[in-house]
Each structure stands twice: as structure tokens, then as C-alpha cells.
Amino acid sequence: MAIGVRVAPELEQQLDRLARSMGKSRSACVREAIAQYVQRFSNNDEARRQSALIAEHSGKPNWSEQLPDWTDWTA
């Protein structure tokens, strides 16, 4: 099945560059992205969790989930 999607020209160019750098077609990259999106959000729990966080913090500037304290972590 074919699906048509409109994107900004800049996004299309970025996608083309990414696809080329990965040795894949634009369609292959879009298929993978859609599959990952569907897998991630097919379980509504994650979508609800993120929506609740956004709603809870919508009036607060510069909020995000806290990251672990990795002060002693070295790469």
C-alpha cells in the first residue's frame, strides 16, 4: 500500500541526506520510522504517560524528566 505524506522541503532534504548516509532509500527510512512509531505508541500507556507529563508541566518553563546523577560516570 502507498501512503502520501507532505513534509517541508528542508525535512525532505534532511531525510534524503540521512537515507544516503545509511545506504537506504527514502521509503525504507520512512517505513522504519513509522514501524517504530506504531510500536512505541500502540501501547497507549506510554502515550498517556507522556501526555500527563506535558499537561502537568505545561505552564512551567524548561521542564523535563530528571536524568540520573552521573557525576562519577566516565566514558
PyMOL Python script that loads the backbone (N, CA, C, O; Angstrom):
from pymol import cmd

cmd.read_pdbstr("""\
ATOM      1  N   MET A   1       0.839  -1.167   0.000  1.00  0.00           N
ATOM      2  CA  MET A   1       0.000   0.000   0.000  1.00  0.00           C
ATOM      3  C   MET A   1       0.889   1.237   0.000  1.00  0.00           C
ATOM      4  O   MET A   1       1.951   1.247   0.623  1.00  0.00           O
ATOM      5  N   ALA A   2       0.459   2.257  -0.688  1.00  0.00           N
ATOM      6  CA  ALA A   2       1.205   3.514  -0.735  1.00  0.00           C
ATOM      7  C   ALA A   2       0.489   4.550   0.124  1.00  0.00           C
ATOM      8  O   ALA A   2      -0.740   4.613   0.159  1.00  0.00           O
ATOM      9  N   ILE A   3       1.292   5.363   0.820  1.00  0.00           N
ATOM     10  CA  ILE A   3       0.770   6.453   1.640  1.00  0.00           C
ATOM     11  C   ILE A   3       1.508   7.717   1.223  1.00  0.00           C
ATOM     12  O   ILE A   3       2.734   7.714   1.106  1.00  0.00           O
ATOM     13  N   GLY A   4       0.777   8.781   1.002  1.00  0.00           N
ATOM     14  CA  GLY A   4       1.398  10.051   0.662  1.00  0.00           C
ATOM     15  C   GLY A   4       1.484  10.928   1.903  1.00  0.00           C
ATOM     16  O   GLY A   4       0.531  11.029   2.675  1.00  0.00           O
ATOM     17  N   VAL A   5       2.628  11.552   2.081  1.00  0.00           N
ATOM     18  CA  VAL A   5       2.838  12.426   3.240  1.00  0.00           C
ATOM     19  C   VAL A   5       3.483  13.716   2.747  1.00  0.00           C
ATOM     20  O   VAL A   5       4.428  13.684   1.958  1.00  0.00           O
ATOM     21  N   ARG A   6       2.975  14.838   3.211  1.00  0.00           N
ATOM     22  CA  ARG A   6       3.575  16.124   2.858  1.00  0.00           C
ATOM     23  C   ARG A   6       4.515  16.546   3.974  1.00  0.00           C
ATOM     24  O   ARG A   6       4.155  16.513   5.151  1.00  0.00           O
ATOM     25  N   VAL A   7       5.713  16.940   3.598  1.00  0.00           N
ATOM     26  CA  VAL A   7       6.696  17.437   4.566  1.00  0.00           C
ATOM     27  C   VAL A   7       7.331  18.702   3.996  1.00  0.00           C
ATOM     28  O   VAL A   7       7.301  18.940   2.788  1.00  0.00           O
ATOM     29  N   ALA A   8       7.896  19.493   4.874  1.00  0.00           N
ATOM     30  CA  ALA A   8       8.599  20.698   4.448  1.00  0.00           C
ATOM     31  C   ALA A   8       9.802  20.299   3.599  1.00  0.00           C
ATOM     32  O   ALA A   8      10.415  19.259   3.839  1.00  0.00           O
ATOM     33  N   PRO A   9      10.140  21.117   2.613  1.00  0.00           N
ATOM     34  CA  PRO A   9      11.286  20.801   1.748  1.00  0.00           C
ATOM     35  C   PRO A   9      12.574  20.549   2.537  1.00  0.00           C
ATOM     36  O   PRO A   9      13.358  19.670   2.180  1.00  0.00           O
ATOM     37  N   GLU A  10      12.792  21.315   3.602  1.00  0.00           N
ATOM     38  CA  GLU A  10      14.006  21.134   4.407  1.00  0.00           C
ATOM     39  C   GLU A  10      14.039  19.748   5.048  1.00  0.00           C
ATOM     40  O   GLU A  10      15.089  19.106   5.093  1.00  0.00           O
ATOM     41  N   LEU A  11      12.894  19.290   5.542  1.00  0.00           N
ATOM     42  CA  LEU A  11      12.820  17.957   6.151  1.00  0.00           C
ATOM     43  C   LEU A  11      13.050  16.873   5.099  1.00  0.00           C
ATOM     44  O   LEU A  11      13.704  15.866   5.371  1.00  0.00           O
ATOM     45  N   GLU A  12      12.520  17.080   3.921  1.00  0.00           N
ATOM     46  CA  GLU A  12      12.735  16.126   2.833  1.00  0.00           C
ATOM     47  C   GLU A  12      14.226  16.031   2.492  1.00  0.00           C
ATOM     48  O   GLU A  12      14.748  14.937   2.280  1.00  0.00           O
ATOM     49  N   GLN A  13      14.899  17.168   2.442  1.00  0.00           N
ATOM     50  CA  GLN A  13      16.330  17.168   2.148  1.00  0.00           C
ATOM     51  C   GLN A  13      17.125  16.473   3.251  1.00  0.00           C
ATOM     52  O   GLN A  13      18.063  15.726   2.973  1.00  0.00           O
ATOM     53  N   GLN A  14      16.744  16.724   4.506  1.00  0.00           N
ATOM     54  CA  GLN A  14      17.410  16.054   5.625  1.00  0.00           C
ATOM     55  C   GLN A  14      17.208  14.547   5.547  1.00  0.00           C
ATOM     56  O   GLN A  14      18.140  13.776   5.778  1.00  0.00           O
ATOM     57  N   LEU A  15      15.990  14.133   5.223  1.00  0.00           N
ATOM     58  CA  LEU A  15      15.694  12.707   5.092  1.00  0.00           C
ATOM     59  C   LEU A  15      16.525  12.093   3.969  1.00  0.00           C
ATOM     60  O   LEU A  15      17.083  11.006   4.124  1.00  0.00           O
ATOM     61  N   ASP A  16      16.603  12.784   2.854  1.00  0.00           N
ATOM     62  CA  ASP A  16      17.390  12.266   1.731  1.00  0.00           C
ATOM     63  C   ASP A  16      18.862  12.111   2.110  1.00  0.00           C
ATOM     64  O   ASP A  16      19.486  11.103   1.780  1.00  0.00           O
ATOM     65  N   ARG A  17      19.420  13.114   2.806  1.00  0.00           N
ATOM     66  CA  ARG A  17      20.826  13.021   3.229  1.00  0.00           C
ATOM     67  C   ARG A  17      21.026  11.854   4.190  1.00  0.00           C
ATOM     68  O   ARG A  17      21.995  11.104   4.076  1.00  0.00           O
ATOM     69  N   LEU A  18      20.106  11.709   5.132  1.00  0.00           N
ATOM     70  CA  LEU A  18      20.206  10.619   6.101  1.00  0.00           C
ATOM     71  C   LEU A  18      20.111   9.266   5.401  1.00  0.00           C
ATOM     72  O   LEU A  18      20.905   8.364   5.669  1.00  0.00           O
ATOM     73  N   ALA A  19      19.147   9.130   4.512  1.00  0.00           N
ATOM     74  CA  ALA A  19      18.975   7.869   3.780  1.00  0.00           C
ATOM     75  C   ALA A  19      20.242   7.530   3.001  1.00  0.00           C
ATOM     76  O   ALA A  19      20.706   6.390   3.031  1.00  0.00           O
ATOM     77  N   ARG A  20      20.799   8.516   2.306  1.00  0.00           N
ATOM     78  CA  ARG A  20      22.036   8.287   1.543  1.00  0.00           C
ATOM     79  C   ARG A  20      23.161   7.844   2.457  1.00  0.00           C
ATOM     80  O   ARG A  20      23.900   6.913   2.137  1.00  0.00           O
ATOM     81  N   SER A  21      23.293   8.518   3.605  1.00  0.00           N
ATOM     82  CA  SER A  21      24.394   8.187   4.513  1.00  0.00           C
ATOM     83  C   SER A  21      24.243   6.792   5.108  1.00  0.00           C
ATOM     84  O   SER A  21      25.230   6.169   5.500  1.00  0.00           O
ATOM     85  N   MET A  22      23.011   6.305   5.175  1.00  0.00           N
ATOM     86  CA  MET A  22      22.758   4.976   5.725  1.00  0.00           C
ATOM     87  C   MET A  22      22.707   3.908   4.637  1.00  0.00           C
ATOM     88  O   MET A  22      22.582   2.719   4.930  1.00  0.00           O
ATOM     89  N   GLY A  23      22.804   4.342   3.378  1.00  0.00           N
ATOM     90  CA  GLY A  23      22.736   3.396   2.264  1.00  0.00           C
ATOM     91  C   GLY A  23      21.348   2.808   2.080  1.00  0.00           C
ATOM     92  O   GLY A  23      21.199   1.665   1.648  1.00  0.00           O
ATOM     93  N   LYS A  24      20.336   3.597   2.410  1.00  0.00           N
ATOM     94  CA  LYS A  24      18.946   3.132   2.297  1.00  0.00           C
ATOM     95  C   LYS A  24      18.170   4.092   1.422  1.00  0.00           C
ATOM     96  O   LYS A  24      18.618   5.202   1.132  1.00  0.00           O
ATOM     97  N   SER A  25      17.003   3.645   1.011  1.00  0.00           N
ATOM     98  CA  SER A  25      16.123   4.530   0.254  1.00  0.00           C
ATOM     99  C   SER A  25      15.324   5.394   1.222  1.00  0.00           C
ATOM    100  O   SER A  25      15.202   5.079   2.406  1.00  0.00           O
ATOM    101  N   ARG A  26      14.787   6.481   0.699  1.00  0.00           N
ATOM    102  CA  ARG A  26      13.912   7.340   1.498  1.00  0.00           C
ATOM    103  C   ARG A  26      12.733   6.518   2.025  1.00  0.00           C
ATOM    104  O   ARG A  26      12.366   6.633   3.194  1.00  0.00           O
ATOM    105  N   SER A  27      12.147   5.696   1.165  1.00  0.00           N
ATOM    106  CA  SER A  27      10.997   4.883   1.571  1.00  0.00           C
ATOM    107  C   SER A  27      11.353   3.919   2.699  1.00  0.00           C
ATOM    108  O   SER A  27      10.559   3.718   3.618  1.00  0.00           O
ATOM    109  N   ALA A  28      12.536   3.327   2.633  1.00  0.00           N
ATOM    110  CA  ALA A  28      12.949   2.391   3.679  1.00  0.00           C
ATOM    111  C   ALA A  28      13.049   3.108   5.025  1.00  0.00           C
ATOM    112  O   ALA A  28      12.621   2.578   6.050  1.00  0.00           O
ATOM    113  N   CYS A  29      13.618   4.318   5.014  1.00  0.00           N
ATOM    114  CA  CYS A  29      13.735   5.088   6.254  1.00  0.00           C
ATOM    115  C   CYS A  29      12.367   5.449   6.809  1.00  0.00           C
ATOM    116  O   CYS A  29      12.134   5.349   8.013  1.00  0.00           O
ATOM    117  N   VAL A  30      11.458   5.870   5.931  1.00  0.00           N
ATOM    118  CA  VAL A  30      10.113   6.236   6.375  1.00  0.00           C
ATOM    119  C   VAL A  30       9.379   5.009   6.906  1.00  0.00           C
ATOM    120  O   VAL A  30       8.692   5.100   7.923  1.00  0.00           O
ATOM    121  N   ARG A  31       9.509   3.864   6.238  1.00  0.00           N
ATOM    122  CA  ARG A  31       8.865   2.632   6.736  1.00  0.00           C
ATOM    123  C   ARG A  31       9.357   2.277   8.125  1.00  0.00           C
ATOM    124  O   ARG A  31       8.564   1.939   9.003  1.00  0.00           O
ATOM    125  N   GLU A  32      10.677   2.353   8.326  1.00  0.00           N
ATOM    126  CA  GLU A  32      11.242   2.038   9.646  1.00  0.00           C
ATOM    127  C   GLU A  32      10.748   3.016  10.704  1.00  0.00           C
ATOM    128  O   GLU A  32      10.422   2.614  11.822  1.00  0.00           O
ATOM    129  N   ALA A  33      10.692   4.300  10.354  1.00  0.00           N
ATOM    130  CA  ALA A  33      10.235   5.311  11.314  1.00  0.00           C
ATOM    131  C   ALA A  33       8.774   5.072  11.695  1.00  0.00           C
ATOM    132  O   ALA A  33       8.417   5.174  12.869  1.00  0.00           O
ATOM    133  N   ILE A  34       7.939   4.760  10.723  1.00  0.00           N
ATOM    134  CA  ILE A  34       6.529   4.502  11.012  1.00  0.00           C
ATOM    135  C   ILE A  34       6.383   3.250  11.867  1.00  0.00           C
ATOM    136  O   ILE A  34       5.590   3.233  12.808  1.00  0.00           O
ATOM    137  N   ALA A  35       7.135   2.207  11.553  1.00  0.00           N
ATOM    138  CA  ALA A  35       7.064   0.970  12.337  1.00  0.00           C
ATOM    139  C   ALA A  35       7.465   1.223  13.782  1.00  0.00           C
ATOM    140  O   ALA A  35       6.820   0.710  14.697  1.00  0.00           O
ATOM    141  N   GLN A  36       8.520   2.006  14.006  1.00  0.00           N
ATOM    142  CA  GLN A  36       8.954   2.324  15.366  1.00  0.00           C
ATOM    143  C   GLN A  36       7.903   3.157  16.086  1.00  0.00           C
ATOM    144  O   GLN A  36       7.640   2.931  17.267  1.00  0.00           O
ATOM    145  N   TYR A  37       7.306   4.108  15.398  1.00  0.00           N
ATOM    146  CA  TYR A  37       6.274   4.961  15.983  1.00  0.00           C
ATOM    147  C   TYR A  37       5.072   4.122  16.400  1.00  0.00           C
ATOM    148  O   TYR A  37       4.565   4.260  17.513  1.00  0.00           O
ATOM    149  N   VAL A  38       4.625   3.259  15.505  1.00  0.00           N
ATOM    150  CA  VAL A  38       3.471   2.408  15.810  1.00  0.00           C
ATOM    151  C   VAL A  38       3.785   1.480  16.975  1.00  0.00           C
ATOM    152  O   VAL A  38       2.953   1.298  17.864  1.00  0.00           O
ATOM    153  N   GLN A  39       4.974   0.893  16.979  1.00  0.00           N
ATOM    154  CA  GLN A  39       5.353   0.003  18.074  1.00  0.00           C
ATOM    155  C   GLN A  39       5.380   0.760  19.401  1.00  0.00           C
ATOM    156  O   GLN A  39       4.889   0.260  20.413  1.00  0.00           O
ATOM    157  N   ARG A  40       5.948   1.953  19.398  1.00  0.00           N
ATOM    158  CA  ARG A  40       6.073   2.720  20.631  1.00  0.00           C
ATOM    159  C   ARG A  40       4.722   3.169  21.167  1.00  0.00           C
ATOM    160  O   ARG A  40       4.489   3.122  22.375  1.00  0.00           O
ATOM    161  N   PHE A  41       3.836   3.600  20.286  1.00  0.00           N
ATOM    162  CA  PHE A  41       2.582   4.175  20.738  1.00  0.00           C
ATOM    163  C   PHE A  41       1.388   3.246  20.611  1.00  0.00           C
ATOM    164  O   PHE A  41       0.268   3.658  20.915  1.00  0.00           O
ATOM    165  N   SER A  42       1.582   2.009  20.173  1.00  0.00           N
ATOM    166  CA  SER A  42       0.466   1.071  20.117  1.00  0.00           C
ATOM    167  C   SER A  42       0.025   0.692  21.521  1.00  0.00           C
ATOM    168  O   SER A  42      -1.122   0.306  21.745  1.00  0.00           O
ATOM    169  N   ASN A  43       0.946   0.808  22.455  1.00  0.00           N
ATOM    170  CA  ASN A  43       0.604   0.636  23.858  1.00  0.00           C
ATOM    171  C   ASN A  43       0.278   2.034  24.380  1.00  0.00           C
ATOM    172  O   ASN A  43       1.181   2.844  24.592  1.00  0.00           O
ATOM    173  N   ASN A  44      -0.980   2.313  24.584  1.00  0.00           N
ATOM    174  CA  ASN A  44      -1.412   3.657  24.954  1.00  0.00           C
ATOM    175  C   ASN A  44      -0.860   4.127  26.284  1.00  0.00           C
ATOM    176  O   ASN A  44      -0.935   5.317  26.589  1.00  0.00           O
ATOM    177  N   ASP A  45      -0.302   3.222  27.092  1.00  0.00           N
ATOM    178  CA  ASP A  45       0.234   3.627  28.390  1.00  0.00           C
ATOM    179  C   ASP A  45       1.346   4.657  28.235  1.00  0.00           C
ATOM    180  O   ASP A  45       1.392   5.632  28.986  1.00  0.00           O
ATOM    181  N   GLU A  46       2.239   4.456  27.275  1.00  0.00           N
ATOM    182  CA  GLU A  46       3.343   5.394  27.074  1.00  0.00           C
ATOM    183  C   GLU A  46       2.810   6.738  26.601  1.00  0.00           C
ATOM    184  O   GLU A  46       3.250   7.781  27.084  1.00  0.00           O
ATOM    185  N   ALA A  47       1.875   6.727  25.670  1.00  0.00           N
ATOM    186  CA  ALA A  47       1.304   7.974  25.181  1.00  0.00           C
ATOM    187  C   ALA A  47       0.589   8.714  26.304  1.00  0.00           C
ATOM    188  O   ALA A  47       0.713   9.932  26.424  1.00  0.00           O
ATOM    189  N   ARG A  48      -0.154   7.988  27.120  1.00  0.00           N
ATOM    190  CA  ARG A  48      -0.853   8.618  28.248  1.00  0.00           C
ATOM    191  C   ARG A  48       0.132   9.190  29.265  1.00  0.00           C
ATOM    192  O   ARG A  48      -0.087  10.276  29.801  1.00  0.00           O
ATOM    193  N   ARG A  49       1.216   8.461  29.532  1.00  0.00           N
ATOM    194  CA  ARG A  49       2.217   8.930  30.491  1.00  0.00           C
ATOM    195  C   ARG A  49       2.836  10.238  30.006  1.00  0.00           C
ATOM    196  O   ARG A  49       2.962  11.195  30.770  1.00  0.00           O
ATOM    197  N   GLN A  50       3.218  10.270  28.739  1.00  0.00           N
ATOM    198  CA  GLN A  50       3.824  11.475  28.199  1.00  0.00           C
ATOM    199  C   GLN A  50       2.825  12.629  28.163  1.00  0.00           C
ATOM    200  O   GLN A  50       3.183  13.768  28.461  1.00  0.00           O
ATOM    201  N   SER A  51       1.587  12.344  27.804  1.00  0.00           N
ATOM    202  CA  SER A  51       0.568  13.388  27.778  1.00  0.00           C
ATOM    203  C   SER A  51       0.329  13.945  29.172  1.00  0.00           C
ATOM    204  O   SER A  51       0.153  15.152  29.336  1.00  0.00           O
ATOM    205  N   ALA A  52       0.320  13.082  30.174  1.00  0.00           N
ATOM    206  CA  ALA A  52       0.119  13.531  31.552  1.00  0.00           C
ATOM    207  C   ALA A  52       1.273  14.415  32.002  1.00  0.00           C
ATOM    208  O   ALA A  52       1.052  15.427  32.668  1.00  0.00           O
ATOM    209  N   LEU A  53       2.496  14.050  31.650  1.00  0.00           N
ATOM    210  CA  LEU A  53       3.653  14.877  31.999  1.00  0.00           C
ATOM    211  C   LEU A  53       3.577  16.251  31.341  1.00  0.00           C
ATOM    212  O   LEU A  53       3.859  17.271  31.971  1.00  0.00           O
ATOM    213  N   ILE A  54       3.198  16.264  30.092  1.00  0.00           N
ATOM    214  CA  ILE A  54       3.090  17.532  29.374  1.00  0.00           C
ATOM    215  C   ILE A  54       2.009  18.398  30.006  1.00  0.00           C
ATOM    216  O   ILE A  54       2.218  19.590  30.235  1.00  0.00           O
ATOM    217  N   ALA A  55       0.855  17.802  30.289  1.00  0.00           N
ATOM    218  CA  ALA A  55      -0.240  18.557  30.896  1.00  0.00           C
ATOM    219  C   ALA A  55       0.148  19.069  32.275  1.00  0.00           C
ATOM    220  O   ALA A  55      -0.168  20.205  32.625  1.00  0.00           O
ATOM    221  N   GLU A  56       0.820  18.254  33.048  1.00  0.00           N
ATOM    222  CA  GLU A  56       1.222  18.629  34.402  1.00  0.00           C
ATOM    223  C   GLU A  56       2.186  19.801  34.409  1.00  0.00           C
ATOM    224  O   GLU A  56       2.126  20.652  35.297  1.00  0.00           O
ATOM    225  N   HIS A  57       3.068  19.851  33.433  1.00  0.00           N
ATOM    226  CA  HIS A  57       4.127  20.852  33.416  1.00  0.00           C
ATOM    227  C   HIS A  57       3.948  21.909  32.331  1.00  0.00           C
ATOM    228  O   HIS A  57       4.879  22.664  32.052  1.00  0.00           O
ATOM    229  N   SER A  58       2.795  21.975  31.728  1.00  0.00           N
ATOM    230  CA  SER A  58       2.617  22.856  30.578  1.00  0.00           C
ATOM    231  C   SER A  58       2.868  24.323  30.892  1.00  0.00           C
ATOM    232  O   SER A  58       3.276  25.071  30.004  1.00  0.00           O
ATOM    233  N   GLY A  59       2.638  24.756  32.122  1.00  0.00           N
ATOM    234  CA  GLY A  59       2.854  26.156  32.459  1.00  0.00           C
ATOM    235  C   GLY A  59       4.240  26.453  32.970  1.00  0.00           C
ATOM    236  O   GLY A  59       4.567  27.611  33.235  1.00  0.00           O
ATOM    237  N   LYS A  60       5.064  25.434  33.115  1.00  0.00           N
ATOM    238  CA  LYS A  60       6.404  25.616  33.677  1.00  0.00           C
ATOM    239  C   LYS A  60       7.448  25.669  32.560  1.00  0.00           C
ATOM    240  O   LYS A  60       7.479  24.786  31.703  1.00  0.00           O
ATOM    241  N   PRO A  61       8.294  26.686  32.561  1.00  0.00           N
ATOM    242  CA  PRO A  61       9.345  26.736  31.536  1.00  0.00           C
ATOM    243  C   PRO A  61      10.487  25.777  31.874  1.00  0.00           C
ATOM    244  O   PRO A  61      10.778  25.525  33.044  1.00  0.00           O
ATOM    245  N   ASN A  62      11.125  25.251  30.834  1.00  0.00           N
ATOM    246  CA  ASN A  62      12.345  24.449  30.981  1.00  0.00           C
ATOM    247  C   ASN A  62      12.180  23.227  31.864  1.00  0.00           C
ATOM    248  O   ASN A  62      13.044  22.954  32.697  1.00  0.00           O
ATOM    249  N   TRP A  63      11.115  22.499  31.706  1.00  0.00           N
ATOM    250  CA  TRP A  63      10.940  21.285  32.490  1.00  0.00           C
ATOM    251  C   TRP A  63      11.270  20.079  31.616  1.00  0.00           C
ATOM    252  O   TRP A  63      11.153  20.118  30.391  1.00  0.00           O
ATOM    253  N   SER A  64      11.673  19.042  32.267  1.00  0.00           N
ATOM    254  CA  SER A  64      11.866  17.748  31.612  1.00  0.00           C
ATOM    255  C   SER A  64      11.989  16.707  32.700  1.00  0.00           C
ATOM    256  O   SER A  64      12.127  17.029  33.880  1.00  0.00           O
ATOM    257  N   GLU A  65      11.936  15.448  32.287  1.00  0.00           N
ATOM    258  CA  GLU A  65      12.144  14.390  33.266  1.00  0.00           C
ATOM    259  C   GLU A  65      13.585  14.484  33.750  1.00  0.00           C
ATOM    260  O   GLU A  65      14.492  14.771  32.969  1.00  0.00           O
ATOM    261  N   GLN A  66      13.785  14.246  35.016  1.00  0.00           N
ATOM    262  CA  GLN A  66      15.120  14.347  35.582  1.00  0.00           C
ATOM    263  C   GLN A  66      15.996  13.187  35.117  1.00  0.00           C
ATOM    264  O   GLN A  66      15.544  12.045  35.032  1.00  0.00           O
ATOM    265  N   LEU A  67      17.237  13.493  34.824  1.00  0.00           N
ATOM    266  CA  LEU A  67      18.208  12.479  34.436  1.00  0.00           C
ATOM    267  C   LEU A  67      18.933  11.977  35.677  1.00  0.00           C
ATOM    268  O   LEU A  67      19.026  12.697  36.671  1.00  0.00           O
ATOM    269  N   PRO A  68      19.440  10.764  35.633  1.00  0.00           N
ATOM    270  CA  PRO A  68      20.212  10.253  36.770  1.00  0.00           C
ATOM    271  C   PRO A  68      21.449  11.111  37.012  1.00  0.00           C
ATOM    272  O   PRO A  68      21.944  11.773  36.099  1.00  0.00           O
ATOM    273  N   ASP A  69      21.935  11.095  38.227  1.00  0.00           N
ATOM    274  CA  ASP A  69      23.156  11.827  38.569  1.00  0.00           C
ATOM    275  C   ASP A  69      24.345  10.968  38.162  1.00  0.00           C
ATOM    276  O   ASP A  69      24.643   9.959  38.802  1.00  0.00           O
ATOM    277  N   TRP A  70      25.014  11.374  37.105  1.00  0.00           N
ATOM    278  CA  TRP A  70      26.133  10.603  36.591  1.00  0.00           C
ATOM    279  C   TRP A  70      27.441  11.347  36.812  1.00  0.00           C
ATOM    280  O   TRP A  70      28.331  11.283  35.964  1.00  0.00           O
ATOM    281  N   THR A  71      27.578  12.048  37.926  1.00  0.00           N
ATOM    282  CA  THR A  71      28.783  12.839  38.152  1.00  0.00           C
ATOM    283  C   THR A  71      30.033  11.976  38.219  1.00  0.00           C
ATOM    284  O   THR A  71      31.129  12.438  37.902  1.00  0.00           O
ATOM    285  N   ASP A  72      29.869  10.714  38.634  1.00  0.00           N
ATOM    286  CA  ASP A  72      31.048   9.854  38.732  1.00  0.00           C
ATOM    287  C   ASP A  72      31.202   8.943  37.514  1.00  0.00           C
ATOM    288  O   ASP A  72      32.093   8.094  37.487  1.00  0.00           O
ATOM    289  N   TRP A  73      30.354   9.111  36.521  1.00  0.00           N
ATOM    290  CA  TRP A  73      30.387   8.279  35.332  1.00  0.00           C
ATOM    291  C   TRP A  73      31.451   8.791  34.374  1.00  0.00           C
ATOM    292  O   TRP A  73      31.531   9.994  34.124  1.00  0.00           O
ATOM    293  N   THR A  74      32.253   7.910  33.846  1.00  0.00           N
ATOM    294  CA  THR A  74      33.257   8.299  32.861  1.00  0.00           C
ATOM    295  C   THR A  74      33.075   7.457  31.615  1.00  0.00           C
ATOM    296  O   THR A  74      32.709   6.284  31.682  1.00  0.00           O
ATOM    297  N   ALA A  75      33.335   8.078  30.481  1.00  0.00           N
ATOM    298  CA  ALA A  75      33.166   7.376  29.199  1.00  0.00           C
ATOM    299  C   ALA A  75      34.472   6.770  28.757  1.00  0.00           C
ATOM    300  O   ALA A  75      34.533   6.138  27.702  1.00  0.00           O
TER     301      ALA A  75
END
""", "prot")
cmd.dss("prot")
cmd.show_as("cartoon", "prot")
cmd.util.cbc("prot")
cmd.orient("prot")
